[in-house]
Amino acid sequence: MQNIAPDTRPSYRERLTPSLWVFLAAALGGPMITLSFTPLNPTFALILGIVATATIIFVMIAASPRIQTEGRMLRAGRAHIDAHWLGEPKALTADEARLARGAQLPARGWHLIRGGVDGVVIVPIVDPADPASSWTISTRTPDRLAAAINAARANAAS
């Protein structure tokens, strides 16, 4: 028997975690806490520093926004939209992406921008009732995200 249920597995998934340098800077919080509490009890201070470092890194990863296409839905952070309302995505890198995140950033658009992530995908919104004219999404793989959005648009059209 053929499975006629729509495919709802994610075709693209990315977590916008901070860069390695941000993790290294955050990891310095543990030794600072250890040094602060060493006069009280060195063993307690060392354990507290290790736990603090692990907690800081865990929170940074857990709080990172996700980008995902699933069936005919695009999810970016807490926002989601049906691919039926999406226009042709535009993948940008290098200087084009820097301009898209800065001087050419639309005031009426919705933005999910993360520092340390160079690529950007701009997706126009074709819903006339939507107050946002486009979505600007930071991504490490703009070509793959644009292809996944096009696949979601094709799913929505069928």
ZAKELUM-820500 format. One line per 4 residues: number of its first residue (from 1); their letters; for each residue z, x, y of N, C-alpha, C. Coordinates in pm, 1 decimal. Example, Ala and Ser with C-alpha at 12.3 -4.5 7.8 and 13.67 -1.06 7.14 Angstrom:
2
1) as) 780.0/1319.0/-569.0/780.0/1230.0/-450.0/780.0/1320.0/-330.0  708.0/1285.0/-225.0/714.0/1367.0/-106.0/787.0/1290.0/3.0 .
//
This chain:
158
1) mqni) 0.0/84.8/-118.0/0.0/0.0/0.0/0.0/89.1/124.0  -78.6/53.5/220.6/-91.8/132.4/341.8/20.9/99.4/438.9  73.5/202.7/503.0/177.5/184.9/603.3/110.5/146.9/735.4  136.4/26.0/783.0/72.5/-20.4/906.8/165.2/-12.6/1027.1 .
5) apdt) 286.8/39.5/1006.8/380.3/53.4/1118.4/330.0/162.9/1211.9  347.4/143.9/1342.3/302.1/247.1/1436.6/384.4/374.4/1419.6  319.0/485.2/1443.6/384.8/615.0/1433.0/472.3/634.8/1555.7  605.1/638.2/1536.0/696.2/654.5/1648.8/762.6/791.3/1648.2 .
9) rpsy) 714.6/882.8/1564.0/769.3/1017.3/1567.2/728.6/1085.1/1697.1  816.2/1167.8/1752.1/780.1/1237.9/1874.9/662.0/1332.0/1851.2  560.5/1322.5/1936.5/447.8/1413.6/1924.6/469.7/1536.7/2012.4  562.1/1528.1/2105.5/597.2/1642.2/2189.9/744.7/1630.0/2222.0 .
13) rerl) 815.2/1742.3/2213.1/957.7/1742.8/2244.5/991.9/1878.3/2304.3  1062.5/1876.2/2415.1/1103.8/2000.1/2481.1/1236.4/1975.7/2552.1  1321.8/2074.5/2545.2/1448.4/2070.5/2618.4/1440.2/2177.2/2726.9  1464.1/2138.2/2850.1/1454.6/2231.5/2962.5/1586.3/2306.3/2981.0 .
17) tpsl) 1613.3/2396.6/2888.5/1735.3/2476.6/2896.0/1721.5/2581.9/3005.3  1833.9/2627.0/3057.6/1827.8/2732.9/3157.7/1769.6/2861.1/3098.6  1728.1/2950.3/3186.0/1670.1/3076.3/3140.7/1779.2/3168.3/3085.9  1736.9/3275.1/3021.4/1829.2/3371.5/2961.4/1921.5/3431.8/3065.9 .
21) wvfl) 1870.3/3456.5/3185.6/1952.3/3516.6/3290.6/2064.7/3423.5/3334.3  2039.9/3294.4/3334.2/2145.3/3198.2/3370.5/2252.3/3196.0/3261.6  2209.9/3203.5/3135.2/2307.7/3210.3/3026.1/2391.8/3336.7/3036.6  2329.3/3449.0/3068.3/2405.1/3573.8/3082.5/2504.8/3564.7/3197.7 .
25) aaal) 2463.3/3504.8/3307.7/2554.9/3488.0/3420.5/2670.4/3395.6/3383.4  2642.2/3290.1/3309.2/2747.2/3197.3/3267.1/2842.6/3263.7/3169.0  2789.2/3353.0/3086.2/2873.8/3421.8/2988.2/2974.7/3514.2/3056.2  2951.7/3549.4/3180.7/3047.8/3632.8/3252.7/3174.1/3555.3/3290.7 .
29) ggpm) 3169.0/3424.4/3280.5/3288.4/3344.2/3309.6/3401.1/3372.7/3211.7  3367.5/3397.4/3085.5/3469.7/3426.1/2984.0/3549.6/3550.9/3013.7  3484.2/3665.2/3039.0/3561.6/3784.8/3072.8/3644.1/3769.4/3201.0  3592.1/3692.9/3298.5/3670.8/3672.4/3420.5/3798.0/3592.5/3390.6 .
33) itls) 3784.7/3491.4/3305.5/3903.0/3412.9/3267.8/4000.0/3499.6/3188.4  3946.8/3582.3/3098.7/4031.5/3671.6/3019.4/4110.1/3765.0/3110.7  4042.8/3825.0/3208.6/4112.3/3915.3/3300.4/4217.9/3842.3/3383.4  4191.4/3718.8/3418.3/4286.6/3642.5/3499.1/4414.4/3610.8/3422.9 .
37) ftpl) 4402.3/3583.6/3293.8/4518.4/3542.9/3215.3/4581.5/3657.0/3134.8  4526.8/3777.1/3142.1/4580.5/3889.9/3066.7/4726.8/3920.3/3102.0  4769.9/3911.4/3227.8/4911.7/3938.6/3256.5/5007.9/3843.6/3184.4  4964.9/3720.6/3155.4/5052.8/3626.0/3087.0/5066.4/3660.6/2938.8 .
41) nptf) 4952.3/3671.0/2872.1/4951.2/3701.9/2729.2/4809.9/3747.5/2693.3  4792.0/3873.8/2655.6/4656.9/3925.3/2628.4/4584.4/3851.6/2515.3  4654.0/3813.5/2411.0/4589.7/3743.2/2300.2/4544.2/3604.5/2344.3  4631.1/3534.6/2413.8/4596.5/3402.5/2466.2/4478.4/3413.3/2562.4 .
45) alil) 4480.3/3515.9/2646.8/4372.7/3534.8/2744.0/4239.2/3559.2/2674.0  4238.2/3637.9/2568.4/4114.4/3665.7/2495.1/4060.9/3538.2/2428.7  4148.3/3463.3/2365.3/4106.1/3337.7/2301.0/4054.5/3239.6/2405.7  4124.6/3228.7/2517.4/4083.5/3138.4/2624.6/3946.3/3179.9/2680.4 .
49) giva) 3922.7/3308.4/2696.1/3794.7/3357.2/2745.9/3680.5/3325.6/2650.2  3703.4/3343.6/2520.0/3600.2/3313.0/2419.7/3570.3/3163.7/2417.8  3674.1/3081.9/2419.5/3655.0/2936.4/2418.4/3584.5/2891.0/2546.1  3621.0/2948.0/2659.6/3557.5/2909.7/2786.2/3409.6/2946.0/2786.1 .
53) tati) 3375.0/3064.5/2736.7/3234.3/3105.0/2731.3/3154.7/3011.8/2641.2  3208.6/2982.9/2522.6/3139.6/2893.8/2429.7/3123.6/2753.9/2490.3  3225.3/2706.0/2559.5/3219.5/2573.2/2621.0/3116.3/2569.1/2733.1  3113.4/2671.3/2815.8/3017.6/2675.8/2926.9/2874.8/2674.1/2873.3 .
57) ifvm) 2847.1/2755.8/2772.8/2711.9/2762.9/2716.8/2675.5/2631.6/2647.8  2770.2/2571.7/2573.4/2743.2/2443.6/2508.1/2710.7/2334.9/2610.0  2786.8/2328.0/2718.6/2762.9/2225.8/2821.6/2627.9/2248.5/2889.3  2591.8/2374.0/2912.3/2461.6/2402.0/2974.6/2346.6/2354.6/2885.5 .
61) iaas) 2359.2/2373.3/2755.4/2254.0/2328.8/2663.4/2254.3/2176.8/2650.8  2371.8/2118.1/2634.2/2381.2/1973.4/2614.7/2337.3/1895.6/2739.2  2358.3/1951.1/2857.3/2322.9/1881.8/2980.9/2177.1/1903.3/3021.3  2104.7/1984.2/2948.8/1964.4/2010.4/2982.2/1880.1/1886.2/2954.2 .
65) priq) 1792.8/1850.6/3047.3/1708.6/1732.4/3025.1/1603.8/1757.5/2917.9  1560.8/1650.2/2853.4/1457.4/1656.9/2750.0/1331.8/1587.9/2799.2  1218.9/1639.6/2751.3/1089.3/1576.3/2774.1/1035.5/1540.9/2637.0  986.3/1418.0/2621.7/941.1/1374.2/2490.0/835.6/1266.0/2503.2 .
69) tegr) 732.4/1275.1/2421.8/639.2/1163.7/2407.5/658.7/1107.9/2268.3  665.9/977.6/2261.1/694.3/910.8/2134.2/612.9/782.1/2131.1  513.4/778.4/2042.3/427.3/660.5/2037.8/352.7/646.0/2168.5  386.2/540.5/2242.7/321.7/519.4/2373.1/418.6/534.2/2489.4 .
73) mlra) 530.5/604.6/2466.3/631.4/624.4/2570.1/639.6/771.0/2610.6  659.9/792.6/2739.9/690.1/924.2/2793.1/833.1/919.3/2843.7  914.6/1010.8/2795.7/1053.4/1021.6/2841.1/1071.9/1157.9/2904.5  1128.2/1159.0/3024.0/1157.1/1283.1/3094.6/1295.0/1269.4/3156.6 .
77) grah) 1390.3/1338.7/3099.3/1528.2/1321.8/3143.9/1575.5/1182.4/3106.8  1632.5/1110.9/3202.5/1679.5/974.1/3176.9/1572.1/869.1/3201.1  1460.5/909.7/3256.9/1353.7/814.8/3289.8/1255.8/801.4/3173.7  1194.0/685.1/3164.0/1089.4/663.4/3064.0/987.6/564.1/3120.1 .
81) idah) 864.2/575.3/3069.4/756.4/488.7/3115.8/657.2/470.4/3002.3  600.2/352.3/2995.2/496.1/324.3/2896.6/369.3/397.5/2939.1  301.4/457.9/2843.3/181.9/537.8/2872.5/67.6/453.5/2927.8  77.3/322.1/2912.3/-24.0/232.6/2969.1/-34.3/249.6/3120.7 .
85) wlge) 78.0/286.5/3184.4/83.4/298.1/3329.5/58.8/439.7/3378.8  17.3/529.1/3290.6/-4.1/668.1/3329.2/-151.3/697.5/3350.7  -179.4/779.4/3450.7/-315.0/828.0/3474.4/-336.8/960.0/3401.4  -444.8/1026.4/3434.3/-480.8/1153.9/3372.0/-383.0/1263.3/3416.7 .
89) pkal) -309.4/1326.1/3323.1/-215.1/1431.4/3362.3/-287.2/1558.9/3404.4  -223.1/1632.8/3492.4/-279.8/1758.0/3541.1/-179.1/1869.6/3513.5  -216.5/1965.4/3426.6/-130.9/2078.4/3391.7/-154.1/2191.8/3490.0  -45.3/2243.6/3546.2/-55.0/2350.3/3645.6/33.7/2468.2/3607.2 .
93) tade) -13.1/2587.5/3638.8/64.8/2708.8/3616.2/50.6/2799.8/3737.2  131.4/2901.8/3742.2/127.7/3008.7/3842.7/134.4/2953.1/3985.4  41.2/2994.4/4071.1/45.4/2955.3/4212.7/26.0/2805.0/4232.1  -59.5/2743.9/4150.1/-79.0/2598.8/4160.8/51.3/2524.6/4133.0 .
97) arla) 125.2/2568.8/4031.6/252.8/2504.5/3998.3/354.6/2526.1/4108.9  356.6/2644.3/4166.1/450.6/2672.5/4274.9/422.9/2581.1/4394.3  295.9/2561.5/4427.4/260.9/2469.6/4536.1/297.1/2325.3/4501.0  274.9/2285.6/4375.5/305.1/2148.5/4333.2/455.0/2120.8/4338.7 .
101) rgaq) 537.4/2222.6/4314.8/683.2/2206.3/4321.8/734.7/2216.9/4464.5  652.4/2267.7/4555.5/697.9/2291.9/4691.4/623.4/2210.4/4794.6  528.1/2273.9/4859.6/460.7/2213.0/4974.5/382.6/2087.0/4939.5  328.5/2078.6/4819.2/247.6/1962.1/4781.4/326.3/1858.3/4700.8 .
105) lpar) 456.9/1869.7/4696.5/539.5/1774.7/4622.1/535.9/1638.9/4691.7  489.1/1534.0/4621.9/478.7/1403.4/4688.6/616.6/1342.3/4716.4  632.8/1290.8/4836.0/761.8/1233.2/4875.1/792.9/1106.6/4796.0  690.3/1029.1/4760.0/711.3/903.7/4687.1/712.9/923.5/4535.9 .
109) gwhl) 695.5/1044.3/4489.9/689.0/1069.2/4346.4/826.8/1082.0/4283.4  827.1/1078.7/4149.8/949.2/1103.1/4073.2/940.8/1245.4/4021.4  1051.6/1320.6/4027.5/1048.5/1462.7/3997.4/1154.4/1500.7/3893.8  1114.9/1581.2/3797.3/1207.7/1647.5/3705.2/1171.4/1795.1/3712.9 .
113) irgg) 1236.9/1865.2/3804.0/1203.7/2004.3/3831.0/1324.0/2090.8/3797.0  1298.7/2196.8/3722.4/1403.5/2290.6/3682.9/1363.7/2431.2/3725.1  1456.4/2503.0/3786.1/1432.0/2641.6/3822.5/1416.6/2727.6/3697.9  1334.4/2828.4/3707.0/1311.9/2917.0/3593.7/1207.8/2866.3/3495.9 .
117) vdgv) 1156.1/2747.4/3519.0/1049.6/2690.9/3435.0/923.7/2689.7/3520.6  825.2/2772.3/3483.0/710.0/2794.3/3570.0/606.2/2683.3/3568.8  578.8/2622.3/3454.6/472.8/2523.5/3445.2/512.6/2387.7/3500.3  411.6/2311.3/3540.5/432.5/2176.5/3592.6/319.4/2087.3/3543.0 .
121) vivp) 354.0/1962.5/3510.8/253.7/1860.8/3481.0/273.7/1748.3/3581.5  164.5/1710.1/3645.3/168.2/1598.3/3740.6/94.9/1482.1/3675.6  164.4/1368.8/3665.2/107.6/1250.3/3602.2/103.6/1138.1/3705.4  -15.9/1093.6/3745.8/-23.5/981.3/3839.5/19.6/850.6/3772.1 .
125) ivdp) 82.3/764.1/3848.8/125.4/633.2/3800.5/25.2/530.5/3853.7  -31.1/450.3/3762.9/-133.4/352.5/3802.2/-77.3/211.7/3817.1  52.0/195.0/3798.0/115.8/64.1/3815.7/132.3/37.4/3965.1  66.3/-67.0/4019.6/77.2/-92.7/4163.7/218.0/-136.5/4206.0 .
129) adpa) 298.7/-185.8/4113.5/433.2/-230.0/4147.6/535.8/-117.0/4142.3  498.2/-2.4/4089.3/590.8/110.0/4076.8/600.8/181.5/4211.6  722.8/202.1/4262.0/736.1/270.2/4391.0/700.7/418.6/4384.5  703.6/477.7/4266.6/668.2/618.9/4252.3/517.3/631.6/4232.7 .
133) sswt) 455.6/719.8/4307.7/311.2/738.4/4297.2/273.3/831.4/4181.9  366.2/919.5/4142.7/338.8/1014.0/4034.1/469.9/1069.0/3979.8  460.3/1133.0/3863.6/571.8/1205.8/3805.4/535.4/1353.0/3808.4  626.0/1436.9/3856.2/610.1/1581.8/3853.4/715.8/1634.8/3758.3 .
137) istr) 671.3/1695.5/3648.1/761.7/1736.2/3540.4/747.6/1885.7/3514.7  858.3/1958.4/3523.7/858.1/2099.6/3485.4/848.6/2110.8/3334.5  771.8/2208.2/3286.3/758.1/2230.3/3143.1/716.6/2374.4/3117.1  760.2/2427.5/3005.0/720.2/2563.2/2967.9/580.8/2565.9/2905.6 .
141) tpdr) 533.0/2452.2/2857.1/400.9/2443.2/2793.4/322.8/2327.6/2854.9  270.1/2345.6/2975.9/203.0/2234.1/3044.7/80.7/2181.0/2970.7  3.7/2268.2/2905.5/-114.7/2220.3/2833.2/-76.2/2129.2/2717.5  27.9/2167.2/2642.9/72.1/2084.2/2530.0/127.4/1950.6/2577.8 .
145) laaa) 203.9/1951.1/2687.4/258.2/1825.4/2739.3/146.3/1734.5/2788.2  48.3/1790.3/2858.8/-64.7/1709.4/2905.8/-141.6/1649.4/2788.6  -161.6/1727.2/2681.8/-230.4/1675.3/2562.9/-149.0/1564.7/2496.1  -17.1/1580.3/2491.4/68.6/1477.2/2431.4/66.9/1349.7/2515.0 .
149) inaa) 63.3/1363.0/2646.6/55.0/1245.3/2733.8/-78.7/1175.2/2713.8  -185.8/1251.4/2701.5/-316.9/1191.0/2673.9/-317.3/1118.6/2540.0  -250.0/1174.2/2438.8/-241.0/1108.3/2308.5/-161.0/977.8/2321.5  -52.8/979.4/2399.6/24.8/856.9/2421.9/-57.4/752.7/2496.6 .
153) rana) -138.9/798.6/2591.8/-228.2/705.2/2663.0/-329.6/643.5/2567.2  -381.0/723.3/2474.2/-475.8/671.5/2376.1/-407.1/570.3/2285.6  -281.7/595.3/2245.9/-206.0/499.0/2166.2/-185.7/368.4/2242.5  -159.5/379.9/2372.4/-137.0/260.1/2453.6/-265.5/179.5/2471.5 .
157) as) -379.0/247.3/2475.0/-505.4/178.9/2494.2/-552.2/104.8/2367.8  -504.4/150.5/2252.5/-549.1/86.0/2127.4/-461.1/-30.0/2085.7 .
//
